Amino acid sequence: MKKCLLLITLVATVLSFNTVFADTILAENGPNVAFNVIPFGSDSGTGRYQEIYSSSLFTGPVLITSLAFSPADSVLYSADVTLRMTTTTVAVGNLSPNLDSNFITPLTEVYSNPTFSENVTGGSETFSLVFNFTTPFMYDPGAGNLLFDLLISNQNVSLGFSRSGPGPILSRAWDNAGFGNAADDVGLRTLIGFQPVAVPEPGTILMMGTGLVGLAATLRRKLM
């Protein structure tokens, strides 16, 4: 019985060192200045969109778990979407209209749904169009800026989303049927969901190792 209690206590201690909590951060160059239909609007047509987020938003490695955007109106929004993420050494404001030239590290697919639909609430601060990743993306800001890459088609409405003006935090590029192939220094204000990656302190690792050694010795004596 004592052996079981000791083991449970040790496991609980190890798990507690790896406990992390979900959080969000708002990526914006400033407050809402307009609602823009690129890329989430039927006027954009079939296309591809990229948005870059400054690594300065994060202080260490994180799991990116979701992206959310604020629509102008309350409607049922639907589309065929595929979301991908990667890191890039391209600077914010310097994305190229040649979208494949904006990254070297391959894109990771984090969400795909040909029949995505969501009832969204209008307002610049609602962030009610939410994409919860089926595959969270491990992001290390030390490796570069964060790049979001979207393939989209079959939008059911012409719907604008909140964007900020020029600034150092985000910018975008796109290639779609409605607005052609271009890049600029603004972007959609984005609520990024993430989970910090827990890294035990050296002293914690030492304590865990000591506990495991002690448990092994106890079990050995019981078995002798």
Secondary structure, 3 states (H helix, E strand, C coil): CHHHHHHHHHHHHHHHHCCCCCEEEEECCCCCCEEECCCCCHHHCCEEEEEEECHHHCCCCEEEEEEEECECCCEEEEEEEEEEEEEECCCCCCCCCCHHHHCCCCCEEEEEEEEEEEEECCCCCCCCEEEEEEEEEEECHHHCEEEEEEEEECCCCCCCEEEECCCCCEEEEEEECCCEEEEECCEECEEEEEEECCCCCHHHHHHHHHHHHHHHHHHHHHHC
